[in-house]
Amino acid sequence: MPSTRTANRPSKLLDGAVGVTTPRSVNEIFEVLRDAVVSQRLSPGVQLKEQPLASAFGVNRAAIRQVLAKLANCKLAVHRLNRGVFVASPSREEAVSIFHARRVVETAIIELAVERMDAHGLRELRTIIAQEQAGYLSGKLREASKLSVQFHRTLAQKAGNSVLEQFLEEIVARTPLVVLSFNVTDNLGCEGGEHAKIVDAIEARDAALAVRLLHEHLGHLENKLAFDEHLQPDELERAIFHSLGSAND
C-alpha cells in the first residue's frame, strides 16, 4: 500500500518547491509537482490525492485532475483503476530501458557539445559542478541531486539541438524514480568528479573520451541499483530517510 503519511501531506512534501506565491495555473502546479519528483520530495508509489492537492494549491479538483493527466503523459504518474493516481514506480525493465535511452541520447548530445560548446557554456557547466559538489560535501543531498540533473539538462541545452534536449528532459525527469525505487545505498551522487572530467574532455574537443566518460558515469549510477528487489513504499520511505537524512527538512 502507498505510504499514507507522505500521500496526505502534500504541502509538507512540497516544502522548498513552492515559491512565495502559490501557483494557480495548471502548468505552474504541474511544474511544482514535476520538480518535487526530480528533487526526490515525492517518492515512487505515493498516492497523489486530488483533494489534499487542491487544498494545498487553492484550486478545484478539476484543475488537479488536469495536472495529474499531464504527469501521467510524462510517465511520472500512473492511474490505477478504482484506486487513484500514484507517482510512477518503474519496473526493472523500465529502469534498464531508461538508462539505455540515456546512453543513446546523451551520446549524441556529447558529440554535438564537443563541436559547439563555447567558453561561456563551459563556465556555466563548471559553476553547476562546483555547486553540486558543495551540496554533497555539506550534506544538502536533495539540492546536490537536483544540480546533478541540471548539469545534464544544461549540457543538452548547450549542445544546441532542441529535439535531443526535449528527449533528455523526459528521461532525466524519470531517472530519480528509478533511483528511489531500486537504490539501497547512501550515495546517490556523482563519483570522483565524473561531471568535471566530462567537461574537461569536451573542452579538449575529444569526443571519444567524453562519450566514454559519459558511459562510465551512467554505468556507475546504474550499478548502484539493486534490481533483485523492488522496494515497497514503506521500504522506500526508510531508504529515502537514510539516503537524504530526513524527509521533513
Residue, then its C-alpha position, 0 to 999 in steps of 0.5 A: m500500500p502507498s505510504t499514507r503519511t507522505a500521500n496526505r501531506p502534500s504541502k509538507l512534501l512540497d516544502g522548498a518547491v513552492g515559491v512565495t506565491t502559490p501557483r494557480s495555473v495548471n502548468e505552474i502546479f504541474e511544474v511544482l509537482r514535476d520538480a518535487v519528483v526530480s528533487q526526490r520530495l515525492s517518492p515512487g508509489v505515493q498516492l497523489k490525492e486530488q483533494p489534499l492537492a487542491s487544498a494545498f494549491g487553492v484550486n478545484r479538483a478539476a484543475i488537479r485532475q488536469v495536472l495529474a493527466k499531464l504527469a501521467n503523459c510524462k510517465l511520472a504518474v500512473h492511474r490505477l483503476n478504482r484506486g487513484v493516481f500514484v507517482a510512477s514506480p518503474s519496473r526493472e525493465e523500465a529502469v534498464s530501458i531508461f538508462h539505455a535511452r540515456r546512453v543513446v541520447e546523451t551520446a549524441i548530445i556529447e558529440l554535438a557539445v564537443e563541436r559547439m560548446d563555447a567558453h561561456g557554456l563551459r563556465e556555466l557547466r563548471t559553476i553547476i559542478a562546483q555547486e553540486q559538489a558543495g551540496y554533497l560535501s555539506g550534506k544538502l543531498r536533495e539540492a546536490s541531486k537536483l544540480s546533478v540533473q541540471f548539469h545534464r539538462t544544461l549540457a543538452q541545452k548547450a549542445g544546441n539541438s532542441v529535439l535531443e534536449q526535449f528527449l533528455e528532459e523526459i528521461v532525466a525527469r524519470t531517472p530519480l524514480v528509478v533511483l528511489s525505487f531500486n537504490v539501497t545505498d547512501n550515495l546517490g551522487c556523482e563519483g570522483g568528479e565524473h561531471a568535471k572530467i566530462v567537461d574537461a574532455i569536451e573542452a579538449r574537443d575529444a569526443a571519444l573520451a567524453v562519450r566514454l566518460l559519459h558511459e562510465h558515469l551512467g554505468h556507475l549510477e546504474n550499478k548502484l541499483a539493486f534490481d533483485e528487489h523492488l522496494q515497497p513504499d514503506e521500504l522506500e520511505r526508510a531508504i529515502f530517510h537514510s539516503l537524504g537524512s530526513a524527509n521533513d527538512 
